[in-house]
Amino acid sequence: MEKNEGASYNPVEFSWKQFWESLFYENFPPGIFSPLIALLIERSLSRAWYVCQNRGICPMSTKYNSLGFIISCWLFFFPGSWLLTSALFISLFSQADVITDIDISLVIIAFICLFMRRIIVSVKYGYFSPEIYHKLSKPAPEWDGDKTRRQLVTWGWSKPRDYPGLLEDELTISMNNNDVSLRDISFTLNLSTAEFFQKKENNSRFAATTEFTEKNQVSAAFLLTEILKSVYEKNPLLKSNESSMNIMTFSFALILPAIALYFSYSYGLEFFGSSVASKFVGVGTLIGLFLCHQLLLFGLLCLFDYNRRSSALKILGDLIQYPGVKKSHIYPDDLELIEMKENIFIDLENRSNVFSWTVTRRVLKTFGEAFYERIQGYTSILFLFSLICVGILNLLFWGAFEHHISTIIVLICIICSIAFVSLRAISSAIKLQNLSEMHKDRLRRIIFMLEEQSANSNSETNIANKENSSSVRALLQQADESLGYYELVYKPVMLLGYPASRRLIGSFLGIFFTGLVLALEGFSGSGISY
């Protein structure tokens, strides 16, 4: 089988060097000190310039970023970062009479929100392949704004329909990383189903028929592409899910600063203080609380991606269980198919289908692996962030540090929202992991049935069928062992360094609620009143 050109053959690995470099870039004030850091790391004026443009830490050229992005950075994002960082230093190192009516705890919480976002961004660069990471220091067209957006979970990966060819690119990379070409592998279907797919072929990079396929066969690359497009591009629920995420994040962006202001003024506290320094700190704090909505967005995107992966893997698994999958499940945007009850079924009693399905499933499991690894990292980071907030809550209560009620309400809102979303994402990750066990069970049931059929086929006329059945059983057993080792032992869904399982979410919930109970005990025993 020939390999596909134009993609990496190396498995996705996390680079700590790329992570720490990116964390340096992200944590120095953008547009001011970050260019100096780029010059220090790259040791070349031209390379530092390209890094500043491609990373967006000092965007100035429209060759690399849109004019709207450049304006928004210099008018909002960069000043917001400067204000919040300055607010933290003023709060920590100024005398008490300089920042009157300012709760330092709330400033620290606002900065932690920004810092966690910077960690998430750094994790993104940590999962870039060395080839792509190297291109960040190259001029256009080696790298530009469009290539950047295609690599972002919040842009390209959340809306691949807006970036033509992205799904095919990631599928090609997955095939190459698995050292296989699905173009050369085919599924044997009934003739009407094969003809149906052949008619659906529409300028696809992967054709339904190739030089290796027969009349009743369809290329595995084409079938997998259609499954992916049904989940990632054609699903009617995508736009409603995207609208829901936008509404939730926008509401959270407004509600969190509003809560801080409302409870401050309700208890007679001037949120912005009376001095110029305190007003400066107050504005920086509100900006930090506003930016916290990006953490919620990342959590929702993690949940969204786990669900999409589960849907695609479920379709491929249902194809081998009689009566198969309705055609409308693969083409949900085709209104004519919705009322039809015709199904697509892959018969694993055919030896070639066993091989094709096993290899195709392996490619699907590693599809978009760089994004997949980042999503697992983001989920872990967000849950840790909710635990950090619970820890701060305990520290304020048990340590009896001076604080305002607005800080407590803001903390509770952050804990409830981020923890809820991250726990939902963890639950979806466990659901995705459980599909591996479900598909193993289906393979074993097919093996069981073939074993029984073989035992009852004693007549001389069934000798050939018996030999074929034995060959299919042997390959199914190999598929079962391969699936079990790779997805349950070698590379399961990982969260905080542990394989995703029902026990894991029980442990996470236990830690989370124990922290909340301890905080409640600390509050009731400290005699705090507002």
URQUIZI-V241732 format. One record per run of one state. SS is the DSSP state (~ for helix, > for strand, _ for the rest). FROM is the first residue (numbers start at 0). TO is the last residue. If there is no record, write none. Layout:
# URQUIZI-V241732
ss=(SS SS)
from=(FROM FROM)
to=(TO TO)
This chain:
# URQUIZI-V241732
ss=(_ ~ _ ~ _ ~ _ ~ _ ~ _ ~ _ ~ _ ~ _ ~ _ ~ _ ~ _ > _ ~ _ > ~ _ ~ _ ~ _ ~ _ > ~ _ ~ _ > _ ~ _ ~ _ ~ _ ~ _ > _ > _ ~ _)
from=(0 15 27 33 42 44 55 66 93 103 126 129 135 144 150 152 157 159 162 165 177 181 184 185 188 190 200 216 219 232 236 266 275 291 292 318 324 326 330 334 338 342 344 350 365 368 398 404 456 459 490 493 495 497 499 501 526)
to=(14 26 32 41 43 54 65 92 102 125 128 134 143 149 151 156 158 161 164 176 180 183 184 187 189 199 215 218 231 235 265 274 290 291 317 323 325 329 333 337 341 343 349 364 367 397 403 455 458 489 492 494 496 498 500 525 529)
